[in-house]
Amino acid sequence: MSAEHARSVSTARRLKASITRDPAMLEAAQRLRYRIFSEEYDSDLGALTPGIDQDTYDAHCDHLIVTDVQTGQLVATSRVLHQRDAEKTGGFYSEGEFELENLYQLPGQLAELGRTCVHPDYRNGATISLLWSSVAEYLVRENVDYMIGCASISMADGGHKAWRITQQLQQRYMTDRTQRVSPRRALPHITNASGYHAVDIPPLIRAYMRLGARVCGEPCWDPEFRCADLLVLLEVKKLASRYSRHFMRPAEEPGSC
C-alpha cells in the first residue's frame, strides 16, 4: 500500500500521518525503532545493519508513520500485519511469544499491531492521537474484525514495575476466558510484587485501553527486547464507535499522554 492515505493535524508542530511500504520511509521507521528500543529498553536487537531494527515481517506489513511537516523528520511509527499477509510469514509475530489458538477461533479477520514507538520529543497528546486515529481508520478500511498486539513494559527494575502494571491492567481490562492466551516464556514472579502501590501505566498502553483493548492473560518475557509483553485484543467494531471520541479531539488542544 502506498502513502496516498494521509491525514494531518495543525499544531505548533504540524504533523502528518500516512501509511506506506516505501523502502526509504520504512528505513527511517526502522532507524527510529532501533533508537527507541535500544536506548529505552536496552534491547539486544542483533541488527544486521547498524542502527536499523528490521525483521522478516517488515516486508509484509503496512507501516503507519507520523512525520513533522516542517522538518520532514519521522517522529512516530507502528506497523500492521493483516491476517492475509501473516499467512505468507508463517503466522503473526506474537505467535513467537503466545499460544494464539483461542484467538484464531474468533469470527472474522485478525490483524496485528506492532513495533509502535514515538520519538521522546513528540510524546504528547497530538502525536499519539494522530497515530491511533490513523490505526483506527486503517482497521476499519481494511475490514479487520479484531486487532492484537504486544504491549511492552520495561524490565529495567528487574520486573517489579512490569508485575504491578500487569496486575492493574488485569483487574480492569481482562478478556473473557475464551479469549485468553498462554505465554511461551512465562515472566518470573516477583516476591511481594502485589504489595507495591499503583504505578503509572505507560502512555501507549493507556492509549490501547482507551480504545477498548483488553488484556489476554499473563505476560511473556521477551529476551530480545528485554521487556515484559502483554498480549492485548481489540474488537474493531467497538473501536469504530470509540476512537472519534478519544482520539479525534481538536489538535490545537493536545493533552499530556
N, C-alpha and C positions, 0 to 999 in steps of 0.2 A: 504494500500500500504506500502510495506517495504521500507527500506532505500537503496535499491540497486541502485536507481537513484541518483548519486552523482557527483558533479563537484568540482574542487579545483582550487585555484589560488596560484601562488608563489609570496609572498610579504615578507616584513620584518617580518610580522606576517602571517604565512601561514594559509589560511582559507579553509574550505571545506563546501560545501553546499549539503544538502541531503533532501529527502522527507521521512517522516516517520509517522507511527501511533504507534510506540513502546512506551509502557507506561512510561518507565524510561525517555526517551527523551522528551516525552510530559510533564512530571512533571517538567523537567528542563526548558522547554519553559514557562510553567505556572508560575514558580518562577521568571523568568526574566520579564515576563509581569507584575506580581504583583509589582515588584520593580519599574519598569519604570512608570507604571500608577499611583501608589500610591504616589511616590516621586515627579513626574513631573507634574501630573495633580491634585494631592491631591484628588484622586478618592476615593469614598466611595464604595469599592468593596464588602463589606459584605461577606468576604471569609469564606467558610465552613471549610477550612483547613488553619490555619495561614500561611501567606506568599505565598499563591497559588491563582492565578486568574484562575477560571475554570467556565464553564457553560455547559449546556446540548448540545451545538453544538460541543464541542471539540471532542467527540467520533465519530462524523460523518465526520470530516474534515481530509484532508491531511495536515500535518504540515511541512512547509518549515523551515529548521533550518540551521544556519551557525555556525560552531564551529572553534575555534582556534586549529589547529592540534597539536601544541606543548604542550598546557596546557590542552586540552580537554574541555575547557570552552565553553559553548553555548553563543554566543555573539549577535545573531540576530534571529528573528523568525517572521513568518507570518503563516496564515492558509488559506486554500481554501476549501470552501463548494460548491461542484458541485451540479447542479440542481437535478440530480438523487438522491443525498443524502439529499438535502434540503426537499424533499417530506417526508422523514422519520421524520423530526423535525417539520413539520408543516409550513415550509417556511424558508426564509433567515433571518438571524439576523437583517438585516437592515429594514425588514418589521415592526419591532417594532418602527421604527423611521420615516419611509416614506411610502406613498402610492405608490406602485410599479406597478400599473395597466398598465401604458403605456409601461413599460419595458417588461412586460410579453407578449406584442404584437410583440416584436422583433422576427425575424426568427432565429431559431437555439437554441442552448443550452446556458444557463447562468451559471456563477459561481461567487461566492462572495469571495473577499479577505478581511481578517480582522485580528485584533489583531496584527498588524505589529509594531515591536519595535526593536531598536538597542541599545546595551549597550553603554553608553556615551563614553567609552574609544575607541570604534570602529566605531565612526561615521565619516567615511571617504569615499572617492570615491570607494576604493576597496571593502569594505564590502557591501555598497549599490548596487554596480554594480553586485556583485555576487548574492545577494539576488534577485534582479529584473530579472537578466538573467535566474535564476532558475524558477522564476514565469512564465516568458515568455515560457520557454521550456515546463513546465507543461501544460500550457493552450493549446499550440499547440498539444502536445502529446495526451491530453485528449479530443480533438475535441471540445473545448469550443469556442463559437462564440462571446460572449460578457462577459466581466468581470465587476462586480460592486463592490463598496467598499465605506466605510465611511472614509473620510479624516478628521481627528480630529484636532481641534485648541484649544489651552488652553484659558480658560476664567479667568485667574488669575488677569487680569487688569479690570475685570468687563464687558468685551465684546468689548472694543474699537478695539483691535487688530484683533479679530475674524471678525468684520464687515469690517475692512479695507482690510484684506486678501480676504474675500468673494467678495468685490467689484472689487478688482484687478483681481481675477480669472474669475468672471462673464464677465468682459469686454473683456477678451481674449479667454476664453475657454468654453463658454456656448454651451450646446447642442441645437439641433432643438427643437421647441415646442412640437413635437410629442414624445420626449424622456424626458420630464420634469416630476419631481415628486413633491409631496407636503409633507412638514414636518408635523408630527403628533403633535409636540410641537414646535411651531414657536419660534425662538430666538428673544427676545425683542430687538427692535431697540434702538440704542443709539443716543441721540441728537447730531447733528453736527458731526457724525461719518464720513460723506463724506468730511469734511473739513481737515482731517488729511492727512499728507504726506504718500507716499507709504512706505510700510514696507516689510521686507524680508519674503518670503514665506518659511515655514518650509521645510527642505530637503526632507522628504518623500513625501510631496505633490508636490514639484518640480519634483521629480522623476516620479510621476504619470503623470504629464503634459508632460514631455519629452517623455514618452512612447506613448503619443497621447490621454490621457484621457480628458474627458470633464465634466464640472460641470452640474448637472441635475436640478438646481434650487436653492431655498432658503435653508439656514442652519436649522438644527434641534438642539434644546437644549437637551443635554444628561445629565440628573441629576446624573446618577450613576457615570459617569466618569468626571462630572463637566467640560464639554467641549462643543464646537460647532462642529457639524458634517455636512459636505457637502457630498452628495452622488455623486460619480463620475462614469462615464461609459467609458469603453474602448472596442473598436471593435478589436477583436484579429487578424483579417486578416491584419489590419493596423499595429498592434503591431509586427507581424511576420517580416515585412519588416523594422521596425524601430529599434528594440531592439539591433540588431547586431551593428548598427552604434553608438548607445548611451551607451550601457552597456557591450559591449564585447571588449573594448579597452584593451591594454596590462595592466595587473595588476601591472606591475612594475612602472607605472606612475599614481598612484592614485591622483586624484584631490580632492579639497575640495568639499563637497557635499552641 
